[in-house]
Amino acid sequence: GSGPKRTLPLVARYGDIWNPQLLAPDEYRERSALLDDLLRAEGRSPSAVKRTINLRVACGRSPAEFEQRVSWLRGKIPFFADMPLDALLDLSRSQFGAFIGSPEAVVELMQQYVAAGVDEIIIEWSALDDFAGLQLIAEEVLPHI
């Protein structure tokens, strides 16, 4: 979580790892600075809490690859079965906080989080049988992070 009134004070008091979701890099940087202040107020060092983030990622180079990334969603939720790809990707961005882009765009986003203070990026991967998508991230994204 990342709530400034309850969650961050609890992390400052008891936490070893902070793992928010759905924060843009600038928001992450601001909440992380607040967490630093809260940690100091608790008599703890800011380095006492590891900074992570969960990112829902769909990485592709073409409409066919993006279709492959969302095939699990189409099979799991009937509402999405016949939805046009662009509409499904837009919905994934706006409602599920997914980051959808080329390998270069994913690298750029991850680098923004690293610059904002993230120690570890956790990629949320729901397409469990999409090995090609994982391979794309492994080969064209991770070497640049």
C-alpha positions as CSV (number, residue, x, y, z in Angstrom):
1,G,0.0,0.0,0.0
2,S,0.9,3.6,-0.2
3,G,-1.6,5.5,1.9
4,P,0.0,8.4,3.7
5,K,-2.3,8.3,6.7
6,R,-2.3,4.7,7.7
7,T,-0.1,2.4,5.5
8,L,3.1,4.4,5.4
9,P,3.2,5.1,9.2
10,L,2.7,1.3,9.7
11,V,5.5,0.6,7.3
12,A,7.7,3.1,9.1
13,R,7.0,1.5,12.4
14,Y,7.0,-2.2,11.5
15,G,8.0,-2.8,7.9
16,D,11.0,-4.3,6.2
17,I,9.7,-3.9,2.7
18,W,7.4,-1.3,1.1
19,N,5.6,-2.6,-2.0
20,P,3.0,-0.1,-3.3
21,Q,1.0,-0.5,-6.5
22,L,-0.5,1.9,-9.0
23,L,1.8,4.7,-8.3
24,A,3.4,6.7,-11.2
25,P,7.2,7.3,-10.8
26,D,6.7,10.8,-9.5
27,E,4.1,9.7,-7.0
28,Y,6.4,6.9,-5.9
29,R,9.3,9.4,-5.3
30,E,7.0,11.6,-3.2
31,R,5.6,8.8,-1.1
32,S,9.1,7.3,-0.7
33,A,10.3,10.7,0.7
34,L,7.4,10.8,3.1
35,L,8.3,7.2,4.2
36,D,11.9,8.4,4.8
37,D,10.6,11.2,7.1
38,L,8.3,8.8,8.9
39,L,11.1,6.3,9.4
40,R,13.4,9.0,10.9
41,A,10.5,10.0,13.2
42,E,10.4,6.3,14.4
43,G,14.1,6.4,15.0
44,R,14.8,4.1,12.0
45,S,17.1,4.6,9.0
46,P,15.4,5.1,5.6
47,S,17.6,2.2,4.4
48,A,15.8,-0.1,6.9
49,V,13.0,-0.6,4.4
50,K,13.5,-2.1,1.0
51,R,11.6,-0.2,-1.8
52,T,9.8,-2.4,-4.3
53,I,6.9,-1.9,-6.8
54,N,4.5,-4.2,-8.5
55,L,4.0,-3.5,-12.2
56,R,1.5,-5.1,-14.5
57,V,3.3,-5.3,-17.8
58,A,2.2,-6.2,-21.3
59,C,5.2,-5.9,-23.6
60,G,5.0,-6.4,-27.3
61,R,6.3,-5.2,-30.7
62,S,3.2,-5.7,-32.8
63,P,-0.6,-6.0,-32.5
64,A,-0.2,-9.8,-32.8
65,E,2.1,-9.9,-29.8
66,F,-0.2,-7.7,-27.7
67,E,-3.1,-10.0,-28.7
68,Q,-1.0,-12.9,-27.3
69,R,-0.4,-11.0,-24.1
70,V,-4.1,-10.5,-23.5
71,S,-5.3,-14.0,-24.7
72,W,-5.4,-15.3,-21.1
73,L,-7.8,-12.4,-20.2
74,R,-10.0,-13.1,-23.1
75,G,-10.2,-16.8,-22.1
76,K,-10.9,-16.1,-18.4
77,I,-13.5,-13.3,-18.6
78,P,-16.2,-13.7,-21.3
79,F,-16.9,-9.9,-21.4
80,F,-13.4,-9.5,-22.9
81,A,-13.7,-12.3,-25.4
82,D,-14.8,-10.2,-28.4
83,M,-13.6,-6.8,-27.3
84,P,-11.4,-5.1,-29.9
85,L,-7.7,-5.2,-29.0
86,D,-7.3,-1.4,-28.6
87,A,-10.3,-1.2,-26.3
88,L,-9.1,-4.0,-24.2
89,L,-5.6,-2.5,-23.9
90,D,-7.1,0.9,-23.0
91,L,-9.3,-0.7,-20.3
92,S,-6.2,-2.6,-19.0
93,R,-4.3,0.6,-18.7
94,S,-7.1,2.7,-17.1
95,Q,-8.8,0.1,-14.8
96,F,-6.1,-2.4,-14.0
97,G,-3.1,-0.1,-14.0
98,A,-1.3,-2.1,-16.6
99,F,1.7,-0.7,-18.4
100,I,1.5,-1.6,-22.1
101,G,4.2,-0.9,-24.6
102,S,7.2,-1.8,-26.6
103,P,10.3,-3.2,-25.0
104,E,11.9,0.2,-25.2
105,A,9.0,1.9,-23.5
106,V,9.0,-0.7,-20.7
107,V,12.7,-0.2,-20.2
108,E,12.1,3.6,-20.0
109,L,9.3,3.2,-17.5
110,M,11.4,0.8,-15.3
111,Q,14.3,3.2,-15.4
112,Q,12.0,6.0,-14.2
113,Y,11.1,3.8,-11.2
114,V,14.7,3.0,-10.5
115,A,15.5,6.8,-10.6
116,A,12.6,7.3,-8.2
117,G,14.2,5.0,-5.6
118,V,12.9,1.5,-6.4
119,D,15.2,-1.3,-5.3
120,E,13.3,-4.1,-6.9
121,I,10.6,-4.3,-9.6
122,I,8.1,-7.1,-9.3
123,I,6.4,-7.9,-12.7
124,E,2.9,-9.1,-12.3
125,W,2.4,-11.7,-14.9
126,S,-1.0,-13.2,-15.2
127,A,-0.5,-14.9,-18.6
128,L,1.0,-17.9,-17.1
129,D,1.4,-19.8,-20.3
130,D,2.8,-16.8,-22.3
131,F,6.4,-17.9,-22.4
132,A,7.1,-15.8,-25.5
133,G,6.1,-12.7,-23.5
134,L,8.4,-13.6,-20.7
135,Q,11.2,-14.3,-23.1
136,L,10.7,-10.9,-24.7
137,I,11.0,-9.2,-21.3
138,A,14.0,-11.4,-20.4
139,E,15.9,-10.6,-23.6
140,E,14.9,-7.1,-24.5
141,V,14.0,-5.4,-21.2
142,L,15.9,-6.9,-18.2
143,P,19.4,-6.4,-19.6
144,H,18.8,-2.7,-19.6
145,I,17.6,-2.4,-16.0
